[in-house]
Amino acid sequence: MSHIHQQPEARGRTDAFGILVVCTGNICRSPLAERLLQAGLDEASPGAFEVSSAGTFAHSGNPAQPGSLTIAAQLGVGLEDFRARQLEEEHIARADLVLVLARSHRPEVLALSPSALKRTFTLREFARILDHMPLRLQREGTWPGLVAEAYRGRQHAAASVAEHDDVTDPYRLGPGAYDQMTQEMLPSLSTIIEAAVALRAK
């Protein structure tokens, strides 16, 4: 993954485009996705993005699981300082884009914030829509416009692949499950980062 190898910059950039990544416990999938996406986006367009994560049933205050720590280190990002947090309405309100890691997380996001419907996607769904979006839109648009276009394009996304939208949850499983999680996650993260390269986060 060519754009993922830097540590994320300091948080708190209020003018940045906010991306919230959501999974269940916020100790396996979403911490890794958060840090990898932040690192890649920082390289593509420094200071333009603020990536965070939370869990629908979070192990609040707990560190990331060892399997995710290992993979993060292998991919050049750090998770040692990460601590899980429970998803709250205010997290969603601050996000310009919400990426859930399983379809089951979307209704939980919308239960807290129904108005987030048009900016909430599974990670793999959003990447799939970007893949089919005309390159002109990626090069000439804005990130809020890209998200709006993705929502309009959702109905045209192949329903037959929706079952593959979930990223494997490796919690309490072995290294193979963490490898599978990573293999399912990385292509979608790369697609989003490549869109940032094309768009330059206008």
C-alpha positions as CSV (number, residue, x, y, z in Angstrom):
1,M,0.0,0.0,0.0
2,S,2.1,2.8,-1.3
3,H,0.6,5.7,0.6
4,I,0.6,4.1,4.0
5,H,3.8,4.4,6.0
6,Q,3.7,7.6,8.0
7,Q,2.6,8.4,11.5
8,P,-0.6,10.4,11.8
9,E,-0.2,14.1,12.6
10,A,-1.5,15.7,15.7
11,R,-5.2,15.8,16.2
12,G,-7.4,18.8,16.6
13,R,-7.4,20.3,13.1
14,T,-10.9,21.9,13.2
15,D,-10.8,22.9,9.6
16,A,-10.0,19.4,8.4
17,F,-12.4,17.1,6.6
18,G,-13.6,14.7,9.4
19,I,-13.7,11.0,8.8
20,L,-15.1,8.7,11.6
21,V,-14.4,4.9,11.4
22,V,-16.8,2.7,13.4
23,C,-16.6,-1.0,14.4
24,T,-17.9,-2.9,17.4
25,G,-15.2,-2.9,20.2
26,N,-12.9,-0.2,18.8
27,I,-9.9,-2.3,19.6
28,C,-9.2,-4.4,16.4
29,R,-10.6,-3.1,13.1
30,S,-11.3,0.6,13.5
31,P,-8.1,1.6,15.3
32,L,-6.0,0.1,12.5
33,A,-8.2,1.6,9.8
34,E,-8.1,5.0,11.5
35,R,-4.3,5.1,11.8
36,L,-3.6,3.7,8.3
37,L,-6.1,6.1,6.7
38,Q,-4.8,9.1,8.6
39,A,-1.2,8.3,7.6
40,G,-2.1,7.8,3.9
41,L,-4.3,10.9,3.8
42,D,-1.6,13.0,5.6
43,E,0.8,12.0,2.8
44,A,-1.7,12.7,0.1
45,S,-2.8,16.1,1.5
46,P,-1.1,17.1,4.7
47,G,-3.4,18.7,7.3
48,A,-6.6,18.3,5.3
49,F,-8.1,15.3,7.1
50,E,-9.0,14.4,10.6
51,V,-9.6,10.6,11.1
52,S,-11.0,9.2,14.3
53,S,-12.7,6.0,15.4
54,A,-15.2,4.7,17.9
55,G,-17.1,1.5,18.8
56,T,-20.8,0.7,19.0
57,F,-20.0,-1.6,21.9
58,A,-16.6,-0.3,22.8
59,H,-14.1,-1.6,25.3
60,S,-13.8,2.0,26.5
61,G,-10.3,2.9,27.6
62,N,-8.7,-0.3,26.5
63,P,-5.7,-0.4,24.1
64,A,-5.8,-1.9,20.7
65,Q,-5.5,-5.7,20.5
66,P,-2.0,-7.2,20.1
67,G,-2.9,-8.5,16.6
68,S,-3.8,-5.0,15.4
69,L,-0.7,-3.6,17.1
70,T,1.5,-6.1,15.3
71,I,0.0,-5.3,11.9
72,A,0.1,-1.6,12.4
73,A,3.8,-1.8,13.2
74,Q,4.4,-3.9,10.1
75,L,2.6,-1.3,8.0
76,G,4.6,1.6,9.5
77,V,2.0,3.2,11.9
78,G,1.7,3.2,15.7
79,L,-1.2,2.1,17.9
80,E,0.6,2.1,21.2
81,D,-1.1,5.3,22.4
82,F,-4.6,4.3,21.2
83,R,-7.5,3.9,23.6
84,A,-11.0,2.7,22.7
85,R,-14.0,5.0,23.0
86,Q,-17.8,4.4,22.9
87,L,-19.6,5.9,19.8
88,E,-21.6,9.0,20.7
89,E,-23.8,11.3,18.8
90,E,-21.3,14.1,19.0
91,H,-18.6,12.0,17.2
92,I,-21.0,11.5,14.3
93,A,-22.0,15.2,14.3
94,R,-18.4,16.2,13.9
95,A,-17.8,13.8,11.0
96,D,-18.2,14.7,7.3
97,L,-18.0,11.0,6.4
98,V,-18.7,8.0,8.5
99,L,-17.2,4.6,7.5
100,V,-18.5,1.6,9.3
101,L,-16.7,-1.7,9.1
102,A,-19.8,-4.0,9.0
103,R,-23.3,-3.4,7.7
104,S,-24.6,-4.0,11.2
105,H,-23.0,-0.9,12.4
106,R,-24.8,1.5,10.1
107,P,-28.2,1.2,11.9
108,E,-26.5,1.9,15.2
109,V,-24.9,5.0,13.8
110,L,-28.2,6.2,12.4
111,A,-30.0,5.4,15.7
112,L,-27.8,8.0,17.3
113,S,-27.9,10.4,14.4
114,P,-30.5,9.9,11.7
115,S,-29.3,12.9,9.8
116,A,-26.0,11.0,9.1
117,L,-27.7,8.7,6.5
118,K,-26.3,10.5,3.5
119,R,-22.7,10.4,4.7
120,T,-22.6,6.9,6.3
121,F,-21.2,4.0,4.3
122,T,-19.4,0.8,4.9
123,L,-15.7,1.2,4.2
124,R,-15.8,-1.3,1.3
125,E,-19.0,0.1,-0.1
126,F,-17.6,3.6,-0.2
127,A,-14.5,2.4,-1.9
128,R,-16.5,0.4,-4.5
129,I,-18.6,3.5,-5.3
130,L,-15.4,5.6,-5.7
131,D,-14.0,3.0,-8.0
132,H,-17.0,3.4,-10.3
133,M,-17.1,7.2,-10.0
134,P,-16.0,9.2,-13.1
135,L,-12.4,10.3,-12.6
136,R,-13.5,13.9,-13.5
137,L,-15.5,14.1,-10.3
138,Q,-12.6,13.0,-8.3
139,R,-10.2,15.5,-9.9
140,E,-12.6,18.5,-10.1
141,G,-14.8,18.2,-7.1
142,T,-14.6,18.7,-3.4
143,W,-14.8,16.1,-0.6
144,P,-18.2,17.1,0.6
145,G,-19.3,16.9,-3.1
146,L,-17.7,13.5,-3.5
147,V,-19.6,12.1,-0.5
148,A,-22.9,13.5,-1.8
149,E,-22.2,11.9,-5.2
150,A,-21.3,8.7,-3.5
151,Y,-24.7,8.7,-1.8
152,R,-26.4,9.3,-5.1
153,G,-24.4,6.5,-6.6
154,R,-25.2,4.0,-3.8
155,Q,-28.4,2.8,-5.5
156,H,-26.3,1.9,-8.5
157,A,-23.7,0.0,-6.6
158,A,-23.8,-3.7,-7.3
159,A,-26.2,-5.3,-4.8
160,S,-24.7,-8.7,-5.5
161,V,-21.4,-7.7,-3.7
162,A,-23.1,-6.1,-0.7
163,E,-22.5,-9.3,1.3
164,H,-18.8,-8.7,0.9
165,D,-19.0,-5.2,2.5
166,D,-18.2,-6.4,6.0
167,V,-14.6,-6.5,7.2
168,T,-13.8,-9.6,9.3
169,D,-13.8,-9.1,13.1
170,P,-10.7,-10.9,14.4
171,Y,-11.5,-10.3,18.1
172,R,-10.5,-13.4,20.2
173,L,-9.3,-15.1,17.0
174,G,-5.8,-16.1,15.8
175,P,-3.3,-14.4,13.5
176,G,-5.1,-15.7,10.4
177,A,-8.2,-13.7,11.2
178,Y,-6.1,-10.5,11.6
179,D,-4.5,-11.2,8.2
180,Q,-7.9,-11.6,6.6
181,M,-9.1,-8.4,8.2
182,T,-6.1,-6.6,6.8
183,Q,-6.5,-8.1,3.3
184,E,-10.2,-7.0,3.3
185,M,-9.4,-3.5,4.6
186,L,-6.3,-2.4,2.7
187,P,-7.7,-2.2,-0.9
188,S,-10.5,0.1,0.3
189,L,-8.2,2.3,2.3
190,S,-6.0,2.6,-0.8
191,T,-8.9,3.6,-3.0
192,I,-9.8,6.4,-0.6
193,I,-6.3,7.6,-0.4
194,E,-5.9,7.6,-4.1
195,A,-9.1,9.7,-4.4
196,A,-7.4,12.2,-2.1
197,V,-4.4,12.2,-4.3
198,A,-6.6,13.0,-7.3
199,L,-8.7,15.5,-5.5
200,R,-6.0,17.1,-3.4
201,A,-8.7,17.6,-0.7
202,K,-10.0,20.9,-2.2
